[in-house]
Amino acid sequence: MKPYTVEHVAELAKQGRKHIAVISPAFSADCIETLEEINGEIREAFEHAGGESFTYIPCLNDDDAHIAALMAVIGDNLAGWIR
């Protein structure tokens, strides 16, 4: 899919956007690939294009609220399947 994120954030910086915050809502936990691409390559492209402030908002990972939410979803979906 286009535009690729790395190109898009660089273009935002070139257009005068100096501050952005980025989140990866498709992931429930950070992984090396996520951190390398988003908090590495994309940050670098944004800053190289003139961006000043790049904030990476981390995934929920092992936060107690996240685990409780996952347990609720799993419990709801297993209702009637297990005793």
Distance bins in CASP14 RR format, pairs under 12 A and 6 or more apart:
PFRMAT RR
TARGET T0000
AUTHOR 0000-0000-0000
RMODE 2
METHOD distances of the structure
MODEL  1
1 7 0 0 0 0 0 1 0 0 0 0 0
1 8 0 0 0 0 0 1 0 0 0 0 0
2 8 0 0 0 0 1 0 0 0 0 0 0
2 11 0 0 0 0 0 1 0 0 0 0 0
3 9 0 0 0 0 1 0 0 0 0 0 0
3 10 0 0 0 0 1 0 0 0 0 0 0
3 11 1 0 0 1 0 0 0 0 0 0 0
3 12 0 0 0 0 0 1 0 0 0 0 0
3 45 0 0 0 0 0 1 0 0 0 0 0
4 10 0 0 0 0 1 0 0 0 0 0 0
4 11 0 0 0 0 0 1 0 0 0 0 0
4 37 0 0 0 0 0 1 0 0 0 0 0
4 41 0 0 0 0 0 1 0 0 0 0 0
4 42 0 0 0 0 1 0 0 0 0 0 0
4 45 0 0 0 0 1 0 0 0 0 0 0
5 11 0 0 0 0 0 1 0 0 0 0 0
5 12 0 0 0 0 0 1 0 0 0 0 0
5 20 0 0 0 0 0 1 0 0 0 0 0
5 22 0 0 0 0 1 0 0 0 0 0 0
5 23 0 0 0 0 0 1 0 0 0 0 0
5 24 0 0 0 0 1 0 0 0 0 0 0
5 26 0 0 0 0 0 1 0 0 0 0 0
5 34 0 0 0 0 0 1 0 0 0 0 0
5 37 0 0 0 0 1 0 0 0 0 0 0
5 38 1 0 0 1 0 0 0 0 0 0 0
5 39 0 0 0 0 0 1 0 0 0 0 0
5 40 0 0 0 0 0 1 0 0 0 0 0
5 41 0 0 0 0 1 0 0 0 0 0 0
5 42 1 0 1 0 0 0 0 0 0 0 0
5 43 0 0 0 0 0 1 0 0 0 0 0
5 45 0 0 0 0 1 0 0 0 0 0 0
5 46 0 0 0 0 1 0 0 0 0 0 0
6 12 0 0 0 0 0 1 0 0 0 0 0
6 13 0 0 0 0 0 1 0 0 0 0 0
6 22 0 0 0 0 0 1 0 0 0 0 0
6 36 0 0 0 0 0 1 0 0 0 0 0
6 37 1 0 0 1 0 0 0 0 0 0 0
6 38 0 0 0 0 1 0 0 0 0 0 0
6 40 0 0 0 0 1 0 0 0 0 0 0
6 41 1 0 1 0 0 0 0 0 0 0 0
6 42 1 0 1 0 0 0 0 0 0 0 0
6 43 0 0 0 0 1 0 0 0 0 0 0
6 44 0 0 0 0 1 0 0 0 0 0 0
6 45 1 0 1 0 0 0 0 0 0 0 0
6 46 0 0 0 0 1 0 0 0 0 0 0
6 47 0 0 0 0 0 1 0 0 0 0 0
6 48 0 0 0 0 0 1 0 0 0 0 0
6 49 0 0 0 0 0 1 0 0 0 0 0
7 13 0 0 0 0 0 1 0 0 0 0 0
7 14 0 0 0 0 0 1 0 0 0 0 0
7 41 0 0 0 0 0 1 0 0 0 0 0
7 42 0 0 0 0 1 0 0 0 0 0 0
7 45 1 0 0 1 0 0 0 0 0 0 0
7 46 0 0 0 0 0 1 0 0 0 0 0
7 49 0 0 0 0 1 0 0 0 0 0 0
8 14 0 0 0 0 0 1 0 0 0 0 0
8 15 0 0 0 0 0 1 0 0 0 0 0
8 17 0 0 0 0 0 1 0 0 0 0 0
8 20 0 0 0 0 0 1 0 0 0 0 0
8 22 0 0 0 0 0 1 0 0 0 0 0
8 42 0 0 0 0 1 0 0 0 0 0 0
8 45 0 0 0 0 1 0 0 0 0 0 0
8 46 0 0 0 0 1 0 0 0 0 0 0
8 49 0 0 0 0 0 1 0 0 0 0 0
9 15 0 0 0 0 0 1 0 0 0 0 0
9 16 0 0 0 0 0 1 0 0 0 0 0
9 17 0 0 0 0 1 0 0 0 0 0 0
9 18 0 0 0 0 0 1 0 0 0 0 0
9 19 0 0 0 0 0 1 0 0 0 0 0
9 20 1 0 0 1 0 0 0 0 0 0 0
9 21 0 0 0 0 0 1 0 0 0 0 0
9 22 1 0 0 1 0 0 0 0 0 0 0
9 37 0 0 0 0 0 1 0 0 0 0 0
9 38 0 0 0 0 1 0 0 0 0 0 0
9 39 0 0 0 0 0 1 0 0 0 0 0
9 40 0 0 0 0 0 1 0 0 0 0 0
9 41 0 0 0 0 1 0 0 0 0 0 0
9 42 1 0 1 0 0 0 0 0 0 0 0
9 43 0 0 0 0 1 0 0 0 0 0 0
9 44 0 0 0 0 1 0 0 0 0 0 0
9 45 1 0 1 0 0 0 0 0 0 0 0
9 46 1 0 1 0 0 0 0 0 0 0 0
9 47 0 0 0 0 1 0 0 0 0 0 0
9 48 0 0 0 0 0 1 0 0 0 0 0
9 49 1 0 0 1 0 0 0 0 0 0 0
9 50 0 0 0 0 0 1 0 0 0 0 0
9 51 0 0 0 0 1 0 0 0 0 0 0
9 54 1 0 0 1 0 0 0 0 0 0 0
9 55 0 0 0 0 0 1 0 0 0 0 0
9 56 0 0 0 0 0 1 0 0 0 0 0
10 16 0 0 0 0 0 1 0 0 0 0 0
10 17 0 0 0 0 0 1 0 0 0 0 0
10 20 0 0 0 0 0 1 0 0 0 0 0
10 41 0 0 0 0 0 1 0 0 0 0 0
10 42 0 0 0 0 1 0 0 0 0 0 0
10 43 0 0 0 0 0 1 0 0 0 0 0
10 44 0 0 0 0 1 0 0 0 0 0 0
10 45 1 0 1 0 0 0 0 0 0 0 0
10 46 1 0 0 1 0 0 0 0 0 0 0
10 47 0 0 0 0 1 0 0 0 0 0 0
10 48 1 0 0 1 0 0 0 0 0 0 0
10 49 1 0 1 0 0 0 0 0 0 0 0
10 50 0 0 0 0 1 0 0 0 0 0 0
10 51 0 0 0 0 1 0 0 0 0 0 0
10 54 0 0 0 0 0 1 0 0 0 0 0
11 17 0 0 0 0 1 0 0 0 0 0 0
11 20 0 0 0 0 0 1 0 0 0 0 0
11 45 0 0 0 0 1 0 0 0 0 0 0
11 46 0 0 0 0 1 0 0 0 0 0 0
11 49 1 0 0 1 0 0 0 0 0 0 0
11 50 0 0 0 0 0 1 0 0 0 0 0
11 51 0 0 0 0 0 1 0 0 0 0 0
12 18 0 0 0 0 1 0 0 0 0 0 0
12 19 0 0 0 0 1 0 0 0 0 0 0
12 20 1 0 0 1 0 0 0 0 0 0 0
12 21 0 0 0 0 0 1 0 0 0 0 0
12 22 0 0 0 0 0 1 0 0 0 0 0
12 42 0 0 0 0 0 1 0 0 0 0 0
12 45 0 0 0 0 0 1 0 0 0 0 0
12 46 1 0 0 1 0 0 0 0 0 0 0
12 47 0 0 0 0 0 1 0 0 0 0 0
12 49 1 0 0 1 0 0 0 0 0 0 0
12 50 0 0 0 0 1 0 0 0 0 0 0
12 51 0 0 0 0 1 0 0 0 0 0 0
12 52 0 0 0 0 0 1 0 0 0 0 0
12 54 0 0 0 0 0 1 0 0 0 0 0
13 19 0 0 0 0 1 0 0 0 0 0 0
13 20 0 0 0 0 1 0 0 0 0 0 0
13 42 0 0 0 0 0 1 0 0 0 0 0
13 43 0 0 0 0 0 1 0 0 0 0 0
13 44 0 0 0 0 0 1 0 0 0 0 0
13 45 0 0 0 0 1 0 0 0 0 0 0
13 46 1 0 1 0 0 0 0 0 0 0 0
13 47 1 0 0 1 0 0 0 0 0 0 0
13 48 0 0 0 0 1 0 0 0 0 0 0
13 49 1 1 0 0 0 0 0 0 0 0 0
13 50 1 0 1 0 0 0 0 0 0 0 0
13 51 1 1 0 0 0 0 0 0 0 0 0
13 52 0 0 0 0 1 0 0 0 0 0 0
13 53 0 0 0 0 0 1 0 0 0 0 0
13 54 0 0 0 0 1 0 0 0 0 0 0
14 45 0 0 0 0 0 1 0 0 0 0 0
14 46 0 0 0 0 1 0 0 0 0 0 0
14 48 0 0 0 0 0 1 0 0 0 0 0
14 49 1 0 1 0 0 0 0 0 0 0 0
14 50 1 0 0 1 0 0 0 0 0 0 0
14 51 0 0 0 0 1 0 0 0 0 0 0
15 46 0 0 0 0 0 1 0 0 0 0 0
15 49 0 0 0 0 1 0 0 0 0 0 0
15 50 0 0 0 0 0 1 0 0 0 0 0
15 51 0 0 0 0 0 1 0 0 0 0 0
16 46 0 0 0 0 0 1 0 0 0 0 0
16 49 0 0 0 0 1 0 0 0 0 0 0
16 50 1 0 0 1 0 0 0 0 0 0 0
16 51 1 0 0 1 0 0 0 0 0 0 0
16 52 0 0 0 0 1 0 0 0 0 0 0
17 46 0 0 0 0 1 0 0 0 0 0 0
17 47 0 0 0 0 0 1 0 0 0 0 0
17 49 0 0 0 0 1 0 0 0 0 0 0
17 50 0 0 0 0 1 0 0 0 0 0 0
17 51 1 0 0 1 0 0 0 0 0 0 0
17 52 0 0 0 0 1 0 0 0 0 0 0
17 53 0 0 0 0 1 0 0 0 0 0 0
17 54 0 0 0 0 0 1 0 0 0 0 0
18 46 0 0 0 0 1 0 0 0 0 0 0
18 47 0 0 0 0 0 1 0 0 0 0 0
18 49 0 0 0 0 0 1 0 0 0 0 0
18 50 1 0 0 1 0 0 0 0 0 0 0
18 51 1 0 1 0 0 0 0 0 0 0 0
18 52 1 0 1 0 0 0 0 0 0 0 0
18 53 1 0 0 1 0 0 0 0 0 0 0
18 54 0 0 0 0 1 0 0 0 0 0 0
18 55 0 0 0 0 0 1 0 0 0 0 0
19 46 0 0 0 0 1 0 0 0 0 0 0
19 47 0 0 0 0 0 1 0 0 0 0 0
19 50 0 0 0 0 0 1 0 0 0 0 0
19 51 1 0 0 1 0 0 0 0 0 0 0
19 52 1 0 0 1 0 0 0 0 0 0 0
19 53 1 0 1 0 0 0 0 0 0 0 0
19 54 0 0 0 0 1 0 0 0 0 0 0
19 55 1 0 0 1 0 0 0 0 0 0 0
20 38 0 0 0 0 0 1 0 0 0 0 0
20 42 0 0 0 0 1 0 0 0 0 0 0
20 43 0 0 0 0 1 0 0 0 0 0 0
20 45 0 0 0 0 0 1 0 0 0 0 0
20 46 1 0 0 1 0 0 0 0 0 0 0
20 47 0 0 0 0 0 1 0 0 0 0 0
20 49 0 0 0 0 0 1 0 0 0 0 0
20 50 0 0 0 0 0 1 0 0 0 0 0
20 51 1 0 0 1 0 0 0 0 0 0 0
20 52 0 0 0 0 1 0 0 0 0 0 0
20 53 1 0 0 1 0 0 0 0 0 0 0
20 54 1 0 0 1 0 0 0 0 0 0 0
20 55 1 0 0 1 0 0 0 0 0 0 0
20 56 0 0 0 0 1 0 0 0 0 0 0
20 57 0 0 0 0 0 1 0 0 0 0 0
21 38 0 0 0 0 0 1 0 0 0 0 0
21 39 0 0 0 0 0 1 0 0 0 0 0
21 42 0 0 0 0 0 1 0 0 0 0 0
21 43 0 0 0 0 0 1 0 0 0 0 0
21 46 0 0 0 0 0 1 0 0 0 0 0
21 53 0 0 0 0 1 0 0 0 0 0 0
21 54 0 0 0 0 1 0 0 0 0 0 0
21 55 1 0 1 0 0 0 0 0 0 0 0
21 56 1 0 0 1 0 0 0 0 0 0 0
21 57 1 0 1 0 0 0 0 0 0 0 0
21 58 0 0 0 0 0 1 0 0 0 0 0
22 34 0 0 0 0 0 1 0 0 0 0 0
22 35 0 0 0 0 0 1 0 0 0 0 0
22 37 0 0 0 0 0 1 0 0 0 0 0
22 38 1 0 1 0 0 0 0 0 0 0 0
22 39 0 0 0 0 1 0 0 0 0 0 0
22 40 0 0 0 0 0 1 0 0 0 0 0
22 41 0 0 0 0 0 1 0 0 0 0 0
22 42 1 0 0 1 0 0 0 0 0 0 0
22 43 0 0 0 0 1 0 0 0 0 0 0
22 45 0 0 0 0 0 1 0 0 0 0 0
22 46 0 0 0 0 1 0 0 0 0 0 0
22 53 0 0 0 0 0 1 0 0 0 0 0
22 54 1 0 0 1 0 0 0 0 0 0 0
22 55 1 0 0 1 0 0 0 0 0 0 0
22 56 1 0 1 0 0 0 0 0 0 0 0
22 57 1 0 0 1 0 0 0 0 0 0 0
22 58 0 0 0 0 0 1 0 0 0 0 0
22 59 0 0 0 0 0 1 0 0 0 0 0
23 30 0 0 0 0 0 1 0 0 0 0 0
23 34 0 0 0 0 0 1 0 0 0 0 0
23 38 0 0 0 0 1 0 0 0 0 0 0
23 39 0 0 0 0 0 1 0 0 0 0 0
23 42 0 0 0 0 0 1 0 0 0 0 0
23 55 0 0 0 0 1 0 0 0 0 0 0
23 56 1 0 0 1 0 0 0 0 0 0 0
23 57 1 0 1 0 0 0 0 0 0 0 0
23 58 0 0 0 0 1 0 0 0 0 0 0
23 59 0 0 0 0 1 0 0 0 0 0 0
23 60 0 0 0 0 0 1 0 0 0 0 0
24 30 0 0 0 0 1 0 0 0 0 0 0
24 31 0 0 0 0 1 0 0 0 0 0 0
24 33 0 0 0 0 0 1 0 0 0 0 0
24 34 1 0 1 0 0 0 0 0 0 0 0
24 35 0 0 0 0 1 0 0 0 0 0 0
24 37 0 0 0 0 1 0 0 0 0 0 0
24 38 1 0 0 1 0 0 0 0 0 0 0
24 39 0 0 0 0 1 0 0 0 0 0 0
24 42 0 0 0 0 0 1 0 0 0 0 0
24 56 0 0 0 0 1 0 0 0 0 0 0
24 57 0 0 0 0 1 0 0 0 0 0 0
24 58 0 0 0 0 1 0 0 0 0 0 0
24 59 1 0 0 1 0 0 0 0 0 0 0
24 60 0 0 0 0 0 1 0 0 0 0 0
24 61 0 0 0 0 0 1 0 0 0 0 0
25 34 0 0 0 0 0 1 0 0 0 0 0
25 38 0 0 0 0 0 1 0 0 0 0 0
25 57 0 0 0 0 1 0 0 0 0 0 0
25 58 0 0 0 0 0 1 0 0 0 0 0
25 59 0 0 0 0 1 0 0 0 0 0 0
25 60 0 0 0 0 0 1 0 0 0 0 0
26 34 0 0 0 0 1 0 0 0 0 0 0
26 38 0 0 0 0 0 1 0 0 0 0 0
26 59 0 0 0 0 1 0 0 0 0 0 0
27 33 0 0 0 0 1 0 0 0 0 0 0
27 34 1 0 1 0 0 0 0 0 0 0 0
27 35 0 0 0 0 0 1 0 0 0 0 0
27 37 0 0 0 0 0 1 0 0 0 0 0
27 38 0 0 0 0 1 0 0 0 0 0 0
27 57 0 0 0 0 0 1 0 0 0 0 0
27 58 0 0 0 0 1 0 0 0 0 0 0
27 59 1 0 1 0 0 0 0 0 0 0 0
27 60 0 0 0 0 1 0 0 0 0 0 0
27 61 0 0 0 0 1 0 0 0 0 0 0
27 66 0 0 0 0 0 1 0 0 0 0 0
28 34 0 0 0 0 0 1 0 0 0 0 0
28 58 0 0 0 0 0 1 0 0 0 0 0
28 59 1 0 0 1 0 0 0 0 0 0 0
28 60 1 0 0 1 0 0 0 0 0 0 0
28 61 1 0 0 1 0 0 0 0 0 0 0
28 62 0 0 0 0 0 1 0 0 0 0 0
28 63 0 0 0 0 0 1 0 0 0 0 0
28 66 1 0 0 1 0 0 0 0 0 0 0
28 67 0 0 0 0 0 1 0 0 0 0 0
28 69 0 0 0 0 1 0 0 0 0 0 0
28 70 1 0 0 1 0 0 0 0 0 0 0
28 73 0 0 0 0 0 1 0 0 0 0 0
29 35 0 0 0 0 0 1 0 0 0 0 0
29 58 0 0 0 0 1 0 0 0 0 0 0
29 59 1 0 1 0 0 0 0 0 0 0 0
29 60 1 0 0 1 0 0 0 0 0 0 0
29 61 1 0 1 0 0 0 0 0 0 0 0
29 62 1 0 0 1 0 0 0 0 0 0 0
29 63 0 0 0 0 0 1 0 0 0 0 0
29 66 0 0 0 0 1 0 0 0 0 0 0
29 67 0 0 0 0 0 1 0 0 0 0 0
29 70 0 0 0 0 0 1 0 0 0 0 0
30 36 0 0 0 0 0 1 0 0 0 0 0
30 37 0 0 0 0 0 1 0 0 0 0 0
30 38 0 0 0 0 1 0 0 0 0 0 0
30 39 0 0 0 0 1 0 0 0 0 0 0
30 56 0 0 0 0 1 0 0 0 0 0 0
30 57 0 0 0 0 0 1 0 0 0 0 0
30 58 1 0 1 0 0 0 0 0 0 0 0
30 59 1 0 1 0 0 0 0 0 0 0 0
30 60 0 0 0 0 1 0 0 0 0 0 0
30 61 1 0 0 1 0 0 0 0 0 0 0
30 62 0 0 0 0 0 1 0 0 0 0 0
30 63 0 0 0 0 0 1 0 0 0 0 0
30 66 0 0 0 0 0 1 0 0 0 0 0
31 37 0 0 0 0 1 0 0 0 0 0 0
31 38 0 0 0 0 0 1 0 0 0 0 0
31 39 0 0 0 0 0 1 0 0 0 0 0
31 58 0 0 0 0 0 1 0 0 0 0 0
31 59 0 0 0 0 1 0 0 0 0 0 0
31 61 0 0 0 0 0 1 0 0 0 0 0
32 38 0 0 0 0 0 1 0 0 0 0 0
32 39 0 0 0 0 0 1 0 0 0 0 0
32 40 0 0 0 0 0 1 0 0 0 0 0
33 39 0 0 0 0 0 1 0 0 0 0 0
33 40 0 0 0 0 0 1 0 0 0 0 0
33 41 0 0 0 0 0 1 0 0 0 0 0
34 40 0 0 0 0 1 0 0 0 0 0 0
34 41 0 0 0 0 0 1 0 0 0 0 0
34 42 0 0 0 0 0 1 0 0 0 0 0
34 56 0 0 0 0 1 0 0 0 0 0 0
34 57 0 0 0 0 0 1 0 0 0 0 0
34 58 0 0 0 0 1 0 0 0 0 0 0
34 59 1 0 0 1 0 0 0 0 0 0 0
34 61 0 0 0 0 0 1 0 0 0 0 0
35 41 0 0 0 0 0 1 0 0 0 0 0
35 42 0 0 0 0 0 1 0 0 0 0 0
35 43 0 0 0 0 0 1 0 0 0 0 0
35 56 0 0 0 0 1 0 0 0 0 0 0
35 58 0 0 0 0 1 0 0 0 0 0 0
35 59 0 0 0 0 1 0 0 0 0 0 0
35 61 0 0 0 0 0 1 0 0 0 0 0
36 42 0 0 0 0 1 0 0 0 0 0 0
36 43 0 0 0 0 0 1 0 0 0 0 0
36 44 0 0 0 0 0 1 0 0 0 0 0
36 56 0 0 0 0 0 1 0 0 0 0 0
37 43 0 0 0 0 1 0 0 0 0 0 0
37 44 0 0 0 0 0 1 0 0 0 0 0
37 45 0 0 0 0 0 1 0 0 0 0 0
37 56 0 0 0 0 0 1 0 0 0 0 0
38 44 0 0 0 0 0 1 0 0 0 0 0
38 45 0 0 0 0 0 1 0 0 0 0 0
38 46 0 0 0 0 0 1 0 0 0 0 0
38 54 0 0 0 0 1 0 0 0 0 0 0
38 55 0 0 0 0 0 1 0 0 0 0 0
38 56 1 0 0 1 0 0 0 0 0 0 0
38 57 0 0 0 0 1 0 0 0 0 0 0
38 58 0 0 0 0 1 0 0 0 0 0 0
38 59 0 0 0 0 0 1 0 0 0 0 0
39 45 0 0 0 0 0 1 0 0 0 0 0
39 46 0 0 0 0 0 1 0 0 0 0 0
39 47 0 0 0 0 0 1 0 0 0 0 0
39 54 0 0 0 0 1 0 0 0 0 0 0
39 55 0 0 0 0 1 0 0 0 0 0 0
39 56 1 0 1 0 0 0 0 0 0 0 0
39 57 0 0 0 0 1 0 0 0 0 0 0
39 58 0 0 0 0 1 0 0 0 0 0 0
39 59 0 0 0 0 0 1 0 0 0 0 0
40 46 0 0 0 0 1 0 0 0 0 0 0
40 47 0 0 0 0 1 0 0 0 0 0 0
40 48 0 0 0 0 0 1 0 0 0 0 0
40 54 0 0 0 0 1 0 0 0 0 0 0
40 56 0 0 0 0 1 0 0 0 0 0 0
41 47 0 0 0 0 0 1 0 0 0 0 0
41 48 0 0 0 0 0 1 0 0 0 0 0
41 54 0 0 0 0 0 1 0 0 0 0 0
41 56 0 0 0 0 0 1 0 0 0 0 0
42 48 0 0 0 0 0 1 0 0 0 0 0
42 49 0 0 0 0 0 1 0 0 0 0 0
42 51 0 0 0 0 0 1 0 0 0 0 0
42 54 1 0 0 1 0 0 0 0 0 0 0
42 55 0 0 0 0 0 1 0 0 0 0 0
42 56 0 0 0 0 1 0 0 0 0 0 0
43 49 0 0 0 0 0 1 0 0 0 0 0
43 50 0 0 0 0 0 1 0 0 0 0 0
43 51 0 0 0 0 1 0 0 0 0 0 0
43 52 0 0 0 0 0 1 0 0 0 0 0
43 53 0 0 0 0 0 1 0 0 0 0 0
43 54 1 0 1 0 0 0 0 0 0 0 0
43 55 0 0 0 0 1 0 0 0 0 0 0
43 56 1 0 0 1 0 0 0 0 0 0 0
44 50 0 0 0 0 0 1 0 0 0 0 0
44 51 0 0 0 0 0 1 0 0 0 0 0
44 54 0 0 0 0 1 0 0 0 0 0 0
45 51 0 0 0 0 1 0 0 0 0 0 0
45 54 0 0 0 0 1 0 0 0 0 0 0
46 52 0 0 0 0 1 0 0 0 0 0 0
46 53 0 0 0 0 1 0 0 0 0 0 0
46 54 1 0 1 0 0 0 0 0 0 0 0
46 55 0 0 0 0 0 1 0 0 0 0 0
46 56 0 0 0 0 0 1 0 0 0 0 0
47 53 0 0 0 0 1 0 0 0 0 0 0
47 54 1 0 0 1 0 0 0 0 0 0 0
47 55 0 0 0 0 0 1 0 0 0 0 0
48 54 0 0 0 0 0 1 0 0 0 0 0
58 66 0 0 0 0 0 1 0 0 0 0 0
59 66 0 0 0 0 1 0 0 0 0 0 0
60 66 1 1 0 0 0 0 0 0 0 0 0
60 67 0 0 0 0 1 0 0 0 0 0 0
60 68 0 0 0 0 0 1 0 0 0 0 0
60 69 0 0 0 0 1 0 0 0 0 0 0
60 70 0 0 0 0 1 0 0 0 0 0 0
61 67 0 0 0 0 1 0 0 0 0 0 0
61 70 0 0 0 0 0 1 0 0 0 0 0
62 68 0 0 0 0 0 1 0 0 0 0 0
62 70 0 0 0 0 0 1 0 0 0 0 0
63 69 0 0 0 0 1 0 0 0 0 0 0
63 70 0 0 0 0 0 1 0 0 0 0 0
64 70 0 0 0 0 0 1 0 0 0 0 0
64 71 0 0 0 0 0 1 0 0 0 0 0
65 71 0 0 0 0 0 1 0 0 0 0 0
65 72 0 0 0 0 0 1 0 0 0 0 0
66 72 0 0 0 0 0 1 0 0 0 0 0
66 73 0 0 0 0 0 1 0 0 0 0 0
67 73 0 0 0 0 0 1 0 0 0 0 0
67 74 0 0 0 0 0 1 0 0 0 0 0
68 74 0 0 0 0 0 1 0 0 0 0 0
68 75 0 0 0 0 0 1 0 0 0 0 0
69 75 0 0 0 0 0 1 0 0 0 0 0
69 76 0 0 0 0 0 1 0 0 0 0 0
70 76 0 0 0 0 0 1 0 0 0 0 0
70 77 0 0 0 0 0 1 0 0 0 0 0
71 77 0 0 0 0 0 1 0 0 0 0 0
71 78 0 0 0 0 0 1 0 0 0 0 0
72 78 0 0 0 0 0 1 0 0 0 0 0
72 79 0 0 0 0 0 1 0 0 0 0 0
73 79 0 0 0 0 0 1 0 0 0 0 0
74 81 0 0 0 0 0 1 0 0 0 0 0
74 82 0 0 0 0 0 1 0 0 0 0 0
75 81 0 0 0 0 1 0 0 0 0 0 0
75 82 0 0 0 0 1 0 0 0 0 0 0
END
